[in-house]
């Protein structure tokens, strides 16, 4: 996918362009053990496995690709990104491509939640981790709203600074208080983001990004 629909010229890293954020997130989930937590691996399958299936259909059938998938609305959003990001085509402005990717990305998450409504509330998972994934979704929605760059370099910096390398949060081997200072502060804010009302979350998310951006600088 990265070779054909990167969405922008490739200059570094694993050569996946705007798909770098998905690469970094999937790598972090596996490294931290979150690929073993149902909420994470279920949603991630909608962000990686299903788009890849859509992509393979796109290579074979082009504009008719979504005729072969049950999640047609989701497929069509990814198809719009593929057409815009395809290096074999003339693409629109970079911002347009990024917004198309974010729209498909967020619809993938929300489709996954609609398909399994209780997936984020498994009582077997410590409450810190449950609120963390909810807060992370809200934070990522803010990144989508502002068309945050999704290249590997930027995504890796955000991941390295803010995301915990253990799971699940709340387990005896993964206490929030034991995280490094910057990660501890960021994780606490994300957990709180997952606990507040939707309206409060929308006002909190920009401040969280600004505080993390200060650390990135």
Secondary structure as the mmCIF struct_conf table of DSSP 4:
data_model
#
loop_
_struct_conf.conf_type_id
_struct_conf.id
_struct_conf.beg_label_comp_id
_struct_conf.beg_label_asym_id
_struct_conf.beg_label_seq_id
_struct_conf.end_label_comp_id
_struct_conf.end_label_asym_id
_struct_conf.end_label_seq_id
TURN_TY1_P TURN_TY1_P1 UNK A 2 UNK A 4
BEND BEND1 UNK A 7 UNK A 8
BEND BEND2 UNK A 12 UNK A 12
TURN_TY1_P TURN_TY1_P2 UNK A 13 UNK A 14
BEND BEND3 UNK A 15 UNK A 15
HELX_RH_3T_P HELX_RH_3T_P1 UNK A 17 UNK A 19
HELX_RH_AL_P HELX_RH_AL_P1 UNK A 20 UNK A 32
TURN_TY1_P TURN_TY1_P3 UNK A 33 UNK A 33
HELX_RH_3T_P HELX_RH_3T_P2 UNK A 34 UNK A 36
BEND BEND4 UNK A 37 UNK A 37
HELX_RH_AL_P HELX_RH_AL_P2 UNK A 38 UNK A 47
TURN_TY1_P TURN_TY1_P4 UNK A 48 UNK A 48
HELX_RH_AL_P HELX_RH_AL_P3 UNK A 49 UNK A 61
HELX_RH_3T_P HELX_RH_3T_P3 UNK A 62 UNK A 68
BEND BEND5 UNK A 70 UNK A 70
HELX_RH_AL_P HELX_RH_AL_P4 UNK A 72 UNK A 85
TURN_TY1_P TURN_TY1_P5 UNK A 87 UNK A 88
BEND BEND6 UNK A 89 UNK A 89
HELX_RH_AL_P HELX_RH_AL_P5 UNK A 94 UNK A 115
TURN_TY1_P TURN_TY1_P6 UNK A 116 UNK A 118
HELX_RH_3T_P HELX_RH_3T_P4 UNK A 119 UNK A 121
TURN_TY1_P TURN_TY1_P7 UNK A 123 UNK A 124
BEND BEND7 UNK A 125 UNK A 125
HELX_RH_AL_P HELX_RH_AL_P6 UNK A 127 UNK A 145
TURN_TY1_P TURN_TY1_P8 UNK A 146 UNK A 147
HELX_RH_AL_P HELX_RH_AL_P7 UNK A 152 UNK A 162
BEND BEND8 UNK A 165 UNK A 168
TURN_TY1_P TURN_TY1_P9 UNK A 169 UNK A 170
BEND BEND9 UNK A 171 UNK A 171
TURN_TY1_P TURN_TY1_P10 UNK A 172 UNK A 173
BEND BEND10 UNK A 174 UNK A 174
HELX_RH_3T_P HELX_RH_3T_P5 UNK A 176 UNK A 178
BEND BEND11 UNK A 179 UNK A 179
HELX_RH_AL_P HELX_RH_AL_P8 UNK A 181 UNK A 195
BEND BEND12 UNK A 196 UNK A 196
HELX_RH_AL_P HELX_RH_AL_P9 UNK A 198 UNK A 216
#
